[in-house]
């Protein structure tokens, strides 16, 4: 399977407008979104061997991305 990024608008396409609204109006949401996108890029670089890392660290990064995604989804649902 080819490597791909996981931007929030592709993860939650049905919430595109809400994501945009929160990004502009909610500083906390904006920070979480930036953290998520930076982490997604870091995972992509690690998996594509641009910045190799060990499996344990990669798994930790993946868990953190899921946690951020859950927090972001909770804010979208409010």
Secondary structure, DSSP 8 states (H G I E B T S, - for coil): -------HHHHTGGGHHHHHHHHHH-HHHHHHHHHHHHHHHHHHHHHTTSS---HHHHHHHHHHHHHHHHHHHHHHH-
